[in-house]
Amino acid sequence: MAEAQSRGVKTRNIVLVIGVALAIFLPIWVVVAALGTKFGLWPWTIGLVRMIGGIGVPLIGVLILVTFIASLLVIFIKPRSGYAALGFMWIVAVGAAGIALSTIGKARTVPPIHDISTNPANPLTFSAKVMAARGPSANPIVSPQKATVPFDKKRLGPWTGRSLEQIQADAYPGVQTLKLPTLPPKEAFAEAEKAMTEKGWTIVTSDPASGRLEAEVESLWFGFKDDVVLMVAADGQGSAIDMRSVSRVGISDLGANAARIEDLLSALKKAVTAR
């Protein structure tokens, strides 16, 4: 009996060691994949698709399985011990699974597009400087009226074959031209540039005469870069502001470009209200 109990304790301890090692390794793996992509050690197709999707996600499943087995061993094998290690394993496993499921869920609820404009019928264009920075391997800049989502109909359902203009109208109806009837273009331009700077965007073009602002936005972890163009035009006594935000890589932006435009335009509204 004592020998069986001893074997059980040894088994439990081995499983706990494996589980803790996995719980430590998993976040390190994710950070390495993200920062390696950000600093150009490997392309995003390796860092995100292979290291995170191909290896990281299965590792979460393995960690959950090991944690479940460890839980049974901790509960039923006496003398009971290993609660701290088990708690750490559950925190990492549940946290990682939650993030993964949240990301997957979001990917399924937003259209697989990466080009958002407040005026898709007449979208803003980017300067030669921005186009050069995007490079030949970046997502092409296409008119939202002509671009479609020609993917597997079973996967993408109602979005398949529709133009970006149609998709955006359904998915992001709040992304529209901002009109500021009491703010002259010169002041609106200054407020827009200030808002971009405060958000940490890198200003690429600032041309008050034409009302054009262009900026580069980089994600924190993977260093994904999106390009933004904003134009301020006279609208009666006030101003009209249009924006366009386009990801350089990837099919789906998980709603990031639309959220970025809405966030900046909301900040401008608040700034005008506070004047």
SVG drawing of the C-alpha trace seen along z (x, -y; Angstrom):
<svg xmlns="http://www.w3.org/2000/svg" viewBox="-26 -80 42 82">
<polyline fill="none" stroke="black" stroke-width="0.4" points="0.0,0.0 2.8,-2.4 4.7,-1.5 1.6,-2.2 1.1,-5.5 4.7,-6.4 4.4,-5.7 1.3,-7.8 3.1,-10.7 6.0,-10.4 3.6,-10.4 1.8,-13.4 5.0,-15.3 6.2,-14.5 2.9,-15.6 3.1,-18.8 6.6,-19.5 5.6,-18.9 2.6,-21.2 4.5,-24.0 7.2,-23.8 4.5,-24.0 2.8,-26.9 6.1,-28.8 7.1,-27.9 3.8,-28.8 3.8,-32.6 7.5,-32.8 6.9,-31.1 4.1,-33.6 6.3,-36.6 9.2,-35.3 6.9,-34.7 5.5,-38.2 8.7,-40.1 10.6,-38.1 8.1,-39.2 8.2,-42.8 12.0,-43.0 12.2,-41.3 13.7,-38.0 11.1,-36.1 8.0,-37.1 4.5,-37.3 3.5,-34.1 6.0,-32.3 5.5,-34.3 1.7,-34.4 0.5,-31.6 3.0,-28.9 4.4,-29.7 1.2,-30.9 -1.5,-29.2 0.4,-26.0 2.2,-25.4 0.9,-27.8 -2.8,-26.9 -2.1,-23.1 0.2,-23.8 -2.8,-25.4 -4.8,-22.2 -1.9,-20.1 -1.5,-22.4 -5.3,-22.1 -5.1,-18.3 -2.0,-18.1 -3.6,-20.5 -6.8,-18.4 -4.8,-15.3 -2.7,-17.0 -5.9,-18.2 -7.1,-14.6 -3.8,-13.5 -3.6,-16.3 -7.2,-15.7 -7.0,-11.9 -3.4,-11.1 -2.5,-11.5 -0.8,-13.2 -2.3,-16.0 0.1,-18.7 1.0,-20.8 -1.9,-23.2 0.3,-26.3 1.7,-24.7 -1.7,-23.5 -3.2,-27.0 -0.4,-28.5 -1.1,-26.0 -4.9,-26.7 -4.3,-30.5 -2.1,-30.2 -4.2,-27.5 -7.5,-29.4 -6.0,-32.7 -4.4,-31.4 -7.6,-29.6 -9.7,-32.7 -7.4,-34.9 -7.4,-32.3 -11.2,-31.7 -11.8,-35.5 -9.6,-36.1 -11.1,-33.2 -14.6,-34.4 -13.9,-37.9 -12.4,-36.7 -15.7,-34.9 -17.9,-37.8 -16.1,-40.5 -15.6,-40.4 -12.2,-39.3 -11.2,-42.7 -8.4,-45.2 -9.3,-48.4 -11.7,-50.8 -12.8,-54.2 -15.3,-56.8 -16.2,-57.3 -15.8,-54.0 -17.6,-55.5 -14.7,-58.0 -11.9,-56.7 -8.8,-58.7 -5.6,-57.7 -2.1,-57.5 0.9,-59.5 3.9,-58.1 5.9,-58.2 3.4,-55.9 3.1,-53.6 6.9,-53.2 6.9,-52.5 4.3,-49.8 6.5,-48.0 5.6,-45.6 4.6,-42.7 2.0,-44.7 -1.7,-44.3 -2.7,-46.2 -4.6,-49.4 -7.8,-48.8 -11.0,-50.7 -13.5,-49.4 -16.1,-49.4 -14.1,-47.0 -12.4,-44.8 -14.3,-41.7 -13.8,-38.8 -13.5,-35.8 -13.0,-33.1 -14.6,-29.8 -18.4,-30.4 -18.7,-27.8 -16.2,-29.7 -17.2,-33.3 -20.9,-33.0 -22.6,-36.3 -19.3,-38.2 -18.1,-36.0 -17.9,-37.9 -19.3,-41.2 -17.4,-44.5 -15.7,-46.0 -18.1,-49.0 -21.1,-46.6 -19.4,-44.7 -18.3,-47.8 -21.7,-49.3 -23.2,-46.3 -20.3,-45.6 -19.3,-49.1 -22.2,-51.5 -20.7,-54.1 -17.6,-54.7 -18.7,-57.8 -17.5,-61.2 -17.3,-63.5 -18.8,-66.9 -17.8,-69.7 -20.1,-72.6 -18.5,-75.1 -14.8,-74.3 -12.9,-75.8 -10.6,-73.5 -7.4,-75.1 -8.5,-74.4 -9.9,-71.0 -6.5,-70.0 -4.6,-71.1 -7.0,-69.1 -6.6,-66.0 -2.8,-66.2 -2.8,-66.7 -5.1,-63.7 -2.9,-61.5 0.2,-62.5 -1.4,-61.9 -2.3,-58.4 1.3,-57.7 0.9,-57.5 3.9,-58.3 3.0,-61.3 4.3,-60.7 2.7,-63.6 1.4,-66.9 0.2,-69.3 -2.1,-72.0 -2.5,-73.7 -4.2,-70.6 -5.6,-69.4 -3.8,-66.0 -2.4,-64.0 -0.8,-60.6 0.3,-58.4 1.8,-54.9 0.4,-52.9 2.3,-49.9 0.9,-47.2 2.5,-46.7 3.5,-43.0 3.8,-41.8 4.7,-45.2 2.0,-45.0 1.9,-48.3 -1.2,-50.0 -1.3,-53.2 -3.8,-56.0 -4.7,-59.0 -7.0,-61.8 -8.3,-64.7 -9.8,-67.9 -12.0,-69.8 -14.2,-72.9 -17.9,-72.2 -19.8,-75.5 -18.5,-77.4 -17.1,-74.3 -15.2,-71.2 -15.6,-67.6 -13.1,-65.0 -12.6,-61.7 -10.2,-58.9 -8.9,-55.6 -7.0,-53.0 -5.4,-50.0 -3.3,-47.1 -0.1,-46.2 -0.3,-42.5 -3.0,-39.9 -6.5,-39.3 -8.5,-40.2 -7.7,-43.1 -10.1,-41.8 -11.9,-45.1 -8.8,-47.2 -9.0,-49.7 -12.6,-50.5 -12.0,-50.9 -9.1,-53.1 -11.1,-55.5 -14.0,-55.6 -11.7,-56.2 -9.9,-59.2 -13.1,-60.8 -14.7,-60.4 -11.7,-62.1 -12.1,-65.0 -15.8,-65.3 -14.9,-65.5 -12.2,-68.0 -14.6,-70.3 -17.2,-69.9 -14.7,-70.9 -13.6,-74.1"/>
</svg>
